[in-house]
Amino acid sequence: MDKCPACGYEKVKYNPSRKIRELRGKRSKSTKNILRKAINNIQVNIPSDNNIQSEYYFYQSLSKIEDIALEWIVSQFIQNKHYLKGKGFKYLTAMCLNHDKNRRTISQNELLRRGKPPSIVKTRSEE
């Protein structure tokens, strides 16, 4: 570590690989696998997103999103092959953040559209 002689500020070396490992370690195994597929597809097909800094910013922006929602969104991204249309980390991040913000409304609208399943009624013969 370097220390400034004038103010005493300690300069710490920045290591995005270590931070990526920390952020990835908080996820479940299935989420890690699906994220790895999406990241590999993006980095292979979009040269501008093929750097470690972009990957770190991607993981950092998704740090507060739940695994279940993240798995669904990323699987939609892979299934629709958005990475072949030139849509990279920023697009996937926006998808995730918007879905996380609108999830309650989406589920309420789905309930209105499809309705609830009928409740189970016990008859006298079953009792």
N, C-alpha and C positions, 0 to 999 in steps of 0.2 A: 504494500500500500504506500502511496505517495502522500506526503503531508505538506500542505502549504506553509512555508515559514512565516508568512505575514498574518494569516487569519486562523490557522490550525485546522483547516478543512481537510478531511481525509478522503482521498480519491480512491474509490473501490473500482476494480476492473469489472466491466459489464460483460456478463456471460449469458447470452440468450438461450444457449443449449441447456444449461442447468435450470433456468426458469421454465423452459418448455417441459423438461422432465418433471418438475414439481407440479405444474399445472395438469399435466397428463396423468400423474400419479393419483390425483384426486378422483378420477373417473373410474367407472366400472369396466370390466374386461370387454364386454360387448360394445360399449361406447367407444373405448379406445380403438377397437378393430374397425368400426365403421368410420370413425374420424380419420384413421390412418389411410383407409381406402380413398376417402374424399381428398385428403391432402396429397396423396400420391397422384391421383388423377389430375388435380389442379396443377401441381408442379410439373408434370410431364407435358400437359397440353397448353399451359399458359406460361411462357418464358418470363414475363415480368413478375410473376408471383413465385418464381423459383429461387427464393432466398430464405434464409433462416429468420430474418427480421420480420418478414411478412407472416411467417408461420407463428412466430411468437405473438405478434399483435392479434392474430386470429384466436389463438388459445386464450389470450388475456381478455378479449372482448366476450368470450363465451364462458368465462369463469363462474358467473352467477346463474347460469341456466341449468335447469334440472336435466338429468341424464335421459329420462324417458322422452321428454320433448325434443331434446337434441338428437336422439337416435331417429325419431320419426322425421324430423326436418332433413337431416343429412341423408337419410335413405331416399327421400323424395328428390333431393338434389342429384344423387347418383342415378336414380331410376330415370329421371328426365334428361340426364346427360347434359346438364347446363354447362359443365366444364368444356364441352366441345363447342359451345356457342360463345366462348370467350369470357365466361362469367367465373370469376375466381373467388378469392377469400373475402373480398368486400361484399360481394353479392350474397354469398353464403352467410356471412355475419349478419347482414341486413335481414335475410330470411329468418334467421334464428331469433334475432331481437324482436322483430315484428310479431312473430308467432308467439313468443313468450309474453309480449305485451297484450296481445289480442286473444289469448287462449280461452279465457272465460267466456267472452262473447261468442267465439266460434262454437264452443260446446253448447251454449244456450241456443244459438241459432240452429245447430244440428238437432237438438232436442225438439225444437219447434217444427223443423222440416220433417223429421222421421217419426216423432212421437215416442212415447214411452212404451215399453213392452207391457202386456197385461199382467196384472198381479196374479199370484197363484192363490186360488181359492180352494180350501179344503171342503170336500163334500161330506155328508154324513156317513157314507159307506167307507170312506177312508179313515174315519175316526174310530 
